[in-house]
Each structure stands twice: as C-alpha cells, then as structure tokens.
Amino acid sequence: MSIGNLQIGEIATLSGVSVDTVRYYERLKLLPRAARSNGGYRIFPAETVERIRFIKQAQEMNFSLDEIKELLAGGGANECRRVRDLLRDKLEILDERMRAMKNFRTLLVRHLASCESELEEADEAACCPVLHEINHPERA
C-alpha cells in the first residue's frame, strides 16, 4: 500500500461514516471503484475522505444521491449546464425556505412580546395570548 492510500475502515473513520456507507457509495458510483490490495482489501486514495464529506454535506442540504452524483460527474459543457441548473433550483428552494423561516421568526417574536406583555400586566391572572389565538383564530 502506498502512502496516501487508506483501507475502507480508515476511510470510514476519517469521513465519519460507516464501512457500509462507503461500500454503498461505491456501489452507487459516487466513489470511484477502489483498488484491491494483494490480500483483497479495498484501497482508497486519501482524497476519498473529502469526497465522502462533500456527499454528506450535500445530503444535509437536501440533495438526493442522484443529484450528488450529477455534481460529482466530471464532464463538458452539457454536464456543467445540468449542474448549473440543479444548483439554481436548489438555491431557489433554499431562498424560499429562508423566507418562510424569517416569516416564522417574526411571528415568534410577536408571540413572545404578547406573552411578556400579558405576564407583565396580569401577572398570575395572565391568560396566554398565544394559546388564546391558536384556540380562537377567528377572534385574532
């Protein structure tokens, strides 16, 4: 084994995934097919660790494995256009989610202010305005 090459267990540990995940990614062709040692062990280049970390990060950003495969595919202009379009779509989805989260945050801030105001004014006799609004939306 040359320096910089790692066995599957080492790749898994350094990447923060299981050995089964490494095998699965290899089967899906998200990773290049590993070379084999004389003893039959899979031998991966050290760069595989960063590739797996990228895959995991992309999954956390709601990219499917098929979409990640497209991102990892090398190629010319057609592949680049597909990746560009995929990234644009993901950015639009992310922007919409961020808008929704910002709107929800604004609502939570408003509810918090209502609760604080009610507690300050009514103390132990307070009636939670948030629960009142939820239970009686027609009066809100």
C-alpha angles and dihedrals in degrees: 000000000000124000111276094033118110136193120241095260091053091048091050094049095047091046096047095238136106125266087246090057091053090050091047093051089048091051090050089050092241085126125042114255108274122240117240128236121226086265092054097254120144111251118199130188113249090247087072089080092062091044091055091046089053091050092051092047091049090050089053087055089055098257111149119231089251090054091047089051088056091050091052096046113107117218152111137291097307093054090044091053091050091050091047091051092047091051091048090052092049092048091052090051091047092048090052092049090049091051090050091049091049090051091048091049090053089052092050091050090051091049092048091052090049091051093047091048093049092048091048093049102037103023108184092002091059120136110205107247092201094056090043090054092047093048095042107031092160090065095047 
